[in-house]
């Protein structure tokens, strides 16, 4: 069965996010007052196929070993049909 | 009212995604067979406050002018309480 796995990668709480800070400063400098903080993250959309349990195990492995840096990042996975 | 705006930025369809291609190749080289394609994207979590309509207008402006490159990227915004 084909489906889509979306892996979201965020910095752990407490890890400094210089990109977010820079963007927040730029937003203020542009004159917008609605935004009080910015955190940046990334995501990967994976087309996956195969047996549900085995696929989810592979995705967890791939996240831990390849996509996320476990020292400073955390990840979550969502599945879409 | 405080809420969170999450801005998702994806490459437009048809725009080459070298990071996604490299990751897909790495996944294959690691011996995993479940993943047939990878597309990369980024997101920004913005803490926002103020009147709903005005805030959403500011966020749209910020996306167009600062966060996304409209030549190759598209963006979507979701709001969370």
gemmi code that builds the backbone of each chain (N, CA, C; Angstrom):
import gemmi

chains = {
    "A": [
        ("UNK", (0.838, -1.201, 0.000), (0.000, 0.000, 0.000), (0.873, 1.251, 0.000)),
        ("UNK", (0.570, 2.150, -0.912), (1.332, 3.401, -0.946), (0.740, 4.414, 0.017)),
        ("UNK", (1.627, 5.080, 0.732), (1.153, 6.211, 1.530), (2.293, 7.215, 1.668)),
        ("UNK", (1.993, 8.294, 2.349), (2.996, 9.327, 2.528), (3.340, 9.436, 4.014)),
        ("UNK", (4.634, 9.459, 4.307), (5.086, 9.696, 5.675), (5.703, 11.090, 5.717)),
        ("UNK", (5.246, 11.907, 6.638), (5.830, 13.237, 6.770), (6.603, 13.290, 8.077)),
        ("UNK", (7.899, 13.545, 7.960), (8.781, 13.609, 9.123), (9.042, 15.080, 9.443)),
        ("UNK", (8.665, 15.502, 10.647), (8.903, 16.877, 11.086), (10.093, 16.878, 12.035)),
        ("UNK", (11.042, 17.760, 11.780), (12.230, 17.834, 12.629), (12.311, 19.219, 13.250)),
        ("UNK", (12.341, 19.228, 14.577), (12.417, 20.485, 15.330), (13.654, 20.459, 16.206)),
        ("UNK", (14.175, 21.636, 16.508), (15.226, 21.719, 17.520), (14.616, 21.386, 18.878)),
        ("UNK", (15.377, 20.698, 19.719), (14.903, 20.428, 21.079), (14.683, 21.737, 21.828)),
        ("UNK", (13.776, 21.701, 22.808), (13.555, 22.882, 23.645), (14.879, 23.269, 24.295)),
        ("UNK", (15.161, 24.547, 24.293), (16.389, 25.012, 24.936), (17.565, 25.136, 23.984)),
        ("UNK", (17.460, 24.536, 22.804), (18.546, 24.680, 21.820), (18.347, 26.008, 21.079)),
        ("UNK", (19.402, 26.784, 21.035), (19.336, 28.096, 20.385), (19.020, 27.946, 18.893)),
        ("UNK", (18.151, 28.827, 18.392), (17.739, 28.774, 16.991), (18.100, 30.100, 16.306)),
        ("UNK", (19.348, 30.239, 15.869), (19.788, 31.526, 15.293), (18.987, 31.935, 14.063)),
        ("UNK", (18.561, 30.962, 13.258), (17.758, 31.291, 12.080), (16.425, 31.909, 12.510)),
        ("UNK", (15.793, 31.306, 13.512), (14.533, 31.848, 14.018), (14.696, 33.246, 14.583)),
        ("UNK", (15.769, 33.450, 15.334), (16.019, 34.766, 15.939), (16.239, 35.822, 14.856)),
        ("UNK", (17.008, 35.457, 13.839), (17.276, 36.392, 12.741), (15.993, 36.759, 12.008)),
        ("UNK", (15.146, 35.757, 11.778), (13.882, 36.019, 11.079), (12.979, 36.906, 11.933)),
        ("UNK", (12.932, 36.628, 13.236), (12.081, 37.452, 14.103), (12.535, 38.913, 14.065)),
        ("UNK", (13.854, 39.110, 14.099), (14.406, 40.474, 14.052), (14.055, 41.148, 12.721)),
        ("UNK", (14.161, 40.381, 11.632), (13.832, 40.942, 10.313), (12.364, 41.347, 10.250)),
        ("UNK", (11.494, 40.516, 10.834), (10.051, 40.824, 10.836), (9.812, 42.141, 11.573)),
        ("UNK", (10.466, 42.306, 12.727), (10.325, 43.564, 13.488), (10.845, 44.743, 12.669)),
        ("UNK", (12.001, 44.564, 12.037), (12.591, 45.650, 11.235), (11.719, 46.026, 10.035)),
        ("UNK", (10.921, 45.077, 9.560), (10.019, 45.358, 8.447), (8.755, 46.079, 8.918)),
        ("UNK", (8.592, 46.240, 10.231), (7.471, 47.017, 10.749), (6.255, 46.194, 11.168)),
        ("UNK", (6.365, 44.863, 11.173), (5.236, 44.030, 11.604), (5.322, 43.787, 13.109)),
        ("UNK", (4.166, 43.914, 13.782), (4.185, 43.824, 15.245), (3.471, 42.587, 15.786)),
        ("UNK", (2.999, 41.712, 14.910), (2.154, 40.610, 15.379), (2.944, 39.399, 15.878)),
        ("UNK", (4.221, 39.320, 15.533), (4.972, 38.083, 15.787), (5.914, 38.266, 16.971)),
        ("UNK", (5.760, 37.424, 17.992), (6.612, 37.574, 19.171), (7.742, 36.553, 19.230)),
        ("UNK", (7.649, 35.456, 18.495), (8.784, 34.534, 18.452), (8.705, 33.649, 17.217)),
        ("UNK", (9.852, 33.201, 16.759), (9.931, 32.336, 15.573), (10.851, 31.164, 15.891)),
        ("UNK", (10.387, 29.942, 15.616), (11.243, 28.755, 15.678), (11.230, 28.104, 14.299)),
        ("UNK", (12.393, 27.695, 13.848), (12.473, 27.090, 12.527), (12.542, 25.571, 12.631)),
        ("UNK", (12.108, 24.901, 11.593), (12.183, 23.444, 11.537), (12.193, 23.000, 10.095)),
        ("UNK", (12.327, 21.704, 9.900), (12.277, 21.200, 8.521), (11.416, 19.952, 8.473)),
        ("UNK", (10.980, 19.603, 7.289), (10.209, 18.367, 7.147), (10.574, 17.669, 5.850)),
        ("UNK", (10.299, 16.366, 5.837), (10.551, 15.553, 4.654), (9.292, 14.750, 4.359)),
        ("UNK", (8.852, 14.809, 3.100), (7.697, 14.023, 2.671), (8.218, 12.790, 1.954)),
        ("UNK", (7.955, 11.620, 2.532), (8.461, 10.362, 1.979), (7.296, 9.562, 1.403)),
        ("UNK", (7.409, 9.184, 0.137), (6.456, 8.223, -0.438), (6.920, 6.847, -0.010)),
        ("UNK", (6.064, 6.116, 0.683), (6.474, 4.806, 1.182), (5.485, 3.755, 0.708)),
        ("UNK", (5.964, 2.522, 0.617), (5.071, 1.422, 0.262), (5.529, 0.183, 1.012)),
        ("UNK", (4.596, -0.736, 1.237), (4.920, -1.969, 1.938), (4.023, -2.156, 3.151)),
        ("UNK", (4.334, -3.205, 3.869), (3.552, -3.593, 5.047), (3.680, -2.554, 6.159)),
        ("UNK", (2.541, -2.143, 6.726), (2.472, -1.047, 7.690), (3.507, -1.067, 8.810)),
        ("UNK", (3.556, -2.164, 9.558), (4.461, -2.228, 10.718), (5.923, -2.141, 10.310)),
        ("UNK", (6.282, -2.849, 9.245), (7.677, -2.871, 8.773), (8.075, -1.474, 8.267)),
        ("UNK", (7.158, -0.842, 7.532), (7.446, 0.490, 7.017), (7.687, 1.467, 8.169)),
        ("UNK", (6.818, 1.423, 9.161), (6.949, 2.391, 10.256), (8.251, 2.187, 11.029)),
        ("UNK", (8.665, 0.913, 11.136), (9.942, 0.618, 11.783), (11.107, 1.205, 10.974)),
        ("UNK", (11.058, 1.010, 9.650), (12.108, 1.577, 8.782), (12.157, 3.101, 8.896)),
        ("UNK", (10.980, 3.729, 8.913), (10.954, 5.198, 8.974), (11.575, 5.680, 10.290)),
        ("UNK", (11.241, 5.008, 11.396), (11.834, 5.392, 12.685), (13.362, 5.278, 12.627)),
        ("UNK", (13.850, 4.176, 12.053), (15.297, 3.970, 11.888), (15.921, 5.096, 11.063)),
        ("UNK", (15.269, 5.404, 9.929), (15.794, 6.418, 9.008), (15.851, 7.781, 9.706)),
        ("UNK", (14.824, 8.073, 10.495), (14.825, 9.346, 11.224), (15.995, 9.415, 12.197)),
        ("UNK", (16.161, 8.330, 12.963), (17.203, 8.334, 13.994), (18.599, 8.386, 13.397)),
        ("UNK", (18.792, 7.627, 12.281), (20.149, 7.472, 11.747), (20.527, 8.512, 10.715)),
        ("UNK", (19.528, 9.092, 10.020), (19.848, 9.926, 8.860), (19.256, 11.327, 8.938)),
        ("UNK", (17.963, 11.433, 9.250), (17.281, 12.716, 9.072), (17.469, 13.667, 10.252)),
        ("UNK", (17.453, 13.137, 11.467), (17.547, 14.012, 12.642), (18.895, 13.846, 13.324)),
        ("UNK", (19.377, 14.910, 13.897), (20.559, 14.847, 14.753), (20.059, 14.744, 16.189)),
        ("UNK", (20.139, 13.531, 16.774), (19.481, 13.327, 18.070), (20.075, 14.155, 19.213)),
        ("UNK", (21.246, 14.723, 19.007), (21.839, 15.560, 20.058), (21.038, 16.851, 20.240)),
        ("UNK", (20.608, 17.448, 19.120), (19.934, 18.748, 19.225), (18.525, 18.757, 18.629)),
        ("UNK", (18.129, 17.681, 17.957), (16.831, 17.697, 17.279), (15.924, 16.574, 17.761)),
        ("UNK", (14.616, 16.823, 17.638), (13.619, 15.775, 17.884), (12.760, 15.646, 16.631)),
        ("UNK", (12.159, 14.481, 16.451), (11.346, 14.296, 15.250), (9.993, 13.691, 15.586)),
        ("UNK", (9.016, 13.988, 14.726), (7.715, 13.331, 14.795), (7.362, 12.882, 13.376)),
        ("UNK", (6.585, 11.811, 13.280), (6.195, 11.280, 11.979), (4.674, 11.230, 11.900)),
        ("UNK", (4.137, 11.704, 10.780), (2.695, 11.576, 10.518), (2.508, 10.804, 9.227)),
        ("UNK", (1.463, 9.993, 9.179), (1.183, 9.217, 7.968), (-0.101, 9.711, 7.309)),
        ("UNK", (-0.045, 9.851, 5.980), (-1.223, 10.227, 5.189), (-1.457, 9.158, 4.148)),
        ("UNK", (-2.719, 8.884, 3.873), (-3.019, 7.909, 2.794), (-2.748, 8.523, 1.418)),
    ],
    "B": [
        ("UNK", (-5.281, 38.111, 21.351), (-5.286, 36.670, 21.587), (-3.995, 36.047, 21.052)),
        ("UNK", (-3.354, 35.229, 21.869), (-2.140, 34.551, 21.410), (-2.475, 33.262, 20.674)),
        ("UNK", (-1.804, 33.055, 19.570), (-1.929, 31.759, 18.910), (-0.638, 31.465, 18.166)),
        ("UNK", (-0.598, 30.290, 17.556), (0.591, 29.888, 16.823), (0.251, 29.789, 15.344)),
        ("UNK", (1.085, 30.411, 14.513), (0.942, 30.258, 13.067), (2.099, 29.381, 12.598)),
        ("UNK", (1.779, 28.339, 11.850), (2.828, 27.473, 11.309), (2.857, 27.652, 9.801)),
        ("UNK", (4.004, 28.117, 9.313), (4.178, 28.360, 7.881), (4.984, 27.204, 7.298)),
        ("UNK", (4.385, 26.494, 6.337), (5.064, 25.391, 5.660), (5.536, 25.867, 4.301)),
        ("UNK", (6.790, 25.638, 3.998), (7.347, 26.058, 2.713), (7.837, 24.841, 1.949)),
        ("UNK", (7.280, 24.688, 0.749), (7.647, 23.556, -0.112), (8.177, 24.095, -1.432)),
        ("UNK", (9.026, 23.314, -2.083), (9.396, 23.639, -3.453), (8.184, 23.442, -4.347)),
        ("UNK", (8.022, 24.314, -5.344), (6.935, 24.123, -6.300), (7.117, 22.804, -7.040)),
        ("UNK", (5.983, 22.249, -7.519), (6.060, 21.025, -8.318), (6.955, 21.283, -9.523)),
        ("UNK", (7.814, 20.340, -9.832), (8.672, 20.488, -10.995), (10.023, 21.104, -10.678)),
        ("UNK", (10.164, 21.708, -9.501), (11.464, 22.264, -9.114), (12.314, 21.133, -8.533)),
        ("UNK", (13.510, 21.006, -9.041), (14.413, 19.936, -8.613), (14.750, 20.086, -7.128)),
        ("UNK", (14.787, 18.951, -6.418), (15.061, 18.975, -4.978), (16.304, 18.126, -4.694)),
        ("UNK", (17.491, 18.695, -4.865), (18.722, 17.902, -4.721), (18.870, 17.299, -3.327)),
        ("UNK", (18.406, 18.023, -2.305), (18.503, 17.484, -0.938), (17.645, 16.221, -0.813)),
        ("UNK", (16.416, 16.282, -1.370), (15.534, 15.119, -1.328), (16.124, 13.936, -2.083)),
        ("UNK", (16.703, 14.207, -3.257), (17.296, 13.132, -4.064), (18.462, 12.484, -3.330)),
        ("UNK", (19.293, 13.313, -2.706), (20.448, 12.796, -1.967), (20.001, 11.923, -0.800)),
        ("UNK", (18.966, 12.379, -0.096), (18.468, 11.603, 1.047), (17.888, 10.273, 0.575)),
        ("UNK", (17.137, 10.329, -0.540), (16.555, 9.077, -1.043), (17.648, 8.071, -1.396)),
        ("UNK", (18.698, 8.577, -2.025), (19.823, 7.703, -2.400), (20.484, 7.119, -1.139)),
        ("UNK", (20.655, 7.953, -0.132), (21.272, 7.481, 1.120), (20.412, 6.401, 1.761)),
        ("UNK", (19.083, 6.599, 1.726), (18.187, 5.600, 2.320), (18.352, 4.254, 1.605)),
        ("UNK", (18.417, 4.301, 0.272), (18.620, 3.058, -0.492), (19.960, 2.417, -0.142)),
        ("UNK", (21.005, 3.247, -0.075), (22.340, 2.726, 0.241), (22.403, 2.108, 1.635)),
        ("UNK", (21.543, 2.582, 2.538), (21.511, 2.019, 3.886), (20.730, 0.705, 3.929)),
        ("UNK", (20.110, 0.332, 2.808), (19.441, -0.965, 2.735), (17.941, -0.939, 2.993)),
        ("UNK", (17.360, 0.246, 3.124), (15.908, 0.319, 3.340), (15.199, 0.376, 1.996)),
        ("UNK", (14.110, -0.395, 1.866), (13.435, -0.494, 0.571), (12.038, 0.130, 0.559)),
        ("UNK", (11.621, 0.734, 1.653), (10.224, 1.190, 1.751), (9.984, 2.555, 1.111)),
        ("UNK", (11.044, 3.327, 0.878), (10.856, 4.727, 0.483), (11.133, 4.905, -1.005)),
        ("UNK", (10.146, 5.404, -1.736), (10.340, 5.563, -3.182), (10.634, 7.000, -3.600)),
        ("UNK", (10.313, 7.979, -2.756), (10.711, 9.343, -3.099), (10.734, 10.223, -1.845)),
        ("UNK", (11.566, 11.255, -1.889), (11.704, 12.171, -0.752), (11.650, 13.596, -1.280)),
        ("UNK", (10.798, 14.426, -0.667), (10.806, 15.868, -0.960), (11.073, 16.584, 0.352)),
        ("UNK", (11.932, 17.592, 0.300), (12.263, 18.314, 1.529), (11.499, 19.634, 1.597)),
        ("UNK", (11.295, 20.108, 2.792), (10.629, 21.395, 2.994), (11.043, 21.967, 4.330)),
        ("UNK", (10.575, 23.166, 4.627), (10.888, 23.743, 5.930), (9.637, 24.383, 6.506)),
        ("UNK", (9.666, 24.594, 7.798), (8.524, 25.271, 8.414), (9.009, 26.219, 9.493)),
        ("UNK", (8.155, 27.187, 9.790), (8.443, 28.160, 10.835), (7.235, 28.240, 11.754)),
        ("UNK", (7.480, 28.134, 13.057), (6.407, 28.268, 14.039), (6.484, 29.678, 14.610)),
        ("UNK", (5.442, 30.462, 14.350), (5.421, 31.865, 14.785), (4.407, 32.038, 15.910)),
        ("UNK", (4.847, 32.574, 17.045), (3.902, 32.975, 18.092), (3.363, 34.330, 17.685)),
        ("UNK", (2.034, 34.421, 17.527), (1.457, 35.681, 17.075), (0.398, 36.146, 18.070)),
        ("UNK", (0.172, 37.452, 18.105), (-0.897, 37.994, 18.944), (-1.513, 39.179, 18.230)),
        ("UNK", (-2.769, 39.450, 18.546), (-3.460, 40.578, 17.943), (-4.744, 40.133, 17.273)),
        ("UNK", (-5.394, 41.088, 16.654), (-6.683, 40.873, 15.987), (-6.541, 39.910, 14.808)),
        ("UNK", (-7.430, 38.912, 14.739), (-7.334, 37.825, 13.765), (-7.062, 38.232, 12.322)),
        ("UNK", (-7.912, 39.106, 11.763), (-7.772, 39.469, 10.359), (-6.466, 40.172, 10.070)),
        ("UNK", (-6.101, 41.107, 10.946), (-4.868, 41.874, 10.760), (-3.644, 40.958, 10.868)),
        ("UNK", (-3.681, 40.049, 11.831), (-2.563, 39.119, 12.005), (-2.388, 38.271, 10.751)),
        ("UNK", (-3.488, 37.729, 10.243), (-3.374, 36.837, 9.086), (-2.849, 37.580, 7.862)),
        ("UNK", (-3.253, 38.855, 7.735), (-2.737, 39.668, 6.633), (-1.212, 39.861, 6.786)),
        ("UNK", (-0.764, 40.158, 8.020), (0.678, 40.333, 8.259), (1.436, 39.048, 7.938)),
        ("UNK", (0.875, 37.906, 8.360), (1.578, 36.633, 8.137), (1.705, 36.366, 6.626)),
        ("UNK", (0.628, 36.636, 5.873), (0.702, 36.449, 4.419), (1.805, 37.330, 3.812)),
        ("UNK", (1.849, 38.594, 4.251), (2.900, 39.521, 3.792), (4.290, 38.987, 4.119)),
        ("UNK", (4.463, 38.540, 5.366), (5.772, 38.062, 5.833), (6.203, 36.846, 5.009)),
        ("UNK", (5.254, 35.962, 4.714), (5.574, 34.779, 3.906), (6.050, 35.200, 2.525)),
        ("UNK", (5.285, 36.112, 1.901), (5.617, 36.503, 0.535), (6.937, 37.249, 0.459)),
        ("UNK", (7.182, 38.143, 1.446), (8.346, 39.027, 1.350), (9.608, 38.460, 1.975)),
        ("UNK", (9.455, 37.563, 2.962), (10.626, 37.162, 3.740), (10.862, 35.651, 3.754)),
        ("UNK", (9.818, 34.868, 4.010), (10.051, 33.451, 4.307), (10.162, 32.576, 3.060)),
        ("UNK", (9.338, 32.867, 2.048), (9.345, 32.024, 0.851), (9.964, 32.773, -0.317)),
        ("UNK", (10.613, 32.026, -1.185), (11.082, 32.567, -2.455), (10.022, 32.225, -3.504)),
        ("UNK", (9.203, 33.211, -3.903), (8.039, 32.893, -4.747), (8.404, 32.351, -6.124)),
        ("UNK", (9.657, 32.469, -6.515), (10.053, 31.920, -7.818), (10.034, 30.392, -7.784)),
        ("UNK", (10.500, 29.815, -6.692), (10.617, 28.349, -6.657), (9.838, 27.701, -5.517)),
        ("UNK", (9.291, 28.507, -4.611), (8.641, 27.924, -3.431), (7.185, 28.357, -3.314)),
        ("UNK", (6.402, 27.495, -2.667), (5.016, 27.847, -2.324), (4.863, 27.692, -0.810)),
        ("UNK", (3.903, 28.391, -0.233), (3.742, 28.285, 1.225), (2.284, 28.072, 1.592)),
        ("UNK", (2.088, 27.427, 2.751), (0.762, 27.324, 3.343), (0.886, 27.706, 4.818)),
        ("UNK", (-0.197, 28.238, 5.367), (-0.184, 28.663, 6.773), (-1.302, 27.941, 7.516)),
        ("UNK", (-0.974, 27.406, 8.690), (-2.000, 26.825, 9.568), (-1.965, 27.544, 10.899)),
        ("UNK", (-3.133, 27.700, 11.498), (-3.196, 28.371, 12.805), (-3.618, 27.384, 13.875)),
        ("UNK", (-2.932, 27.469, 15.017), (-3.272, 26.649, 16.187), (-3.553, 27.578, 17.343)),
        ("UNK", (-4.514, 27.218, 18.177), (-4.784, 28.027, 19.374), (-3.686, 27.807, 20.411)),
    ],
}
model = gemmi.Model(1)
for chain_id, residues in chains.items():
    chain = gemmi.Chain(chain_id)
    for i, (resn, *xyz) in enumerate(residues, 1):
        res = gemmi.Residue()
        res.name, res.seqid = resn, gemmi.SeqId(i, " ")
        for name, pos in zip(("N", "CA", "C"), xyz):
            atom = gemmi.Atom()
            atom.name, atom.element = name, gemmi.Element(name[0])
            atom.pos, atom.b_iso = gemmi.Position(*pos), 0.0
            res.add_atom(atom)
        chain.add_residue(res)
    model.add_chain(chain)
structure = gemmi.Structure()
structure.add_model(model)
structure.setup_entities()
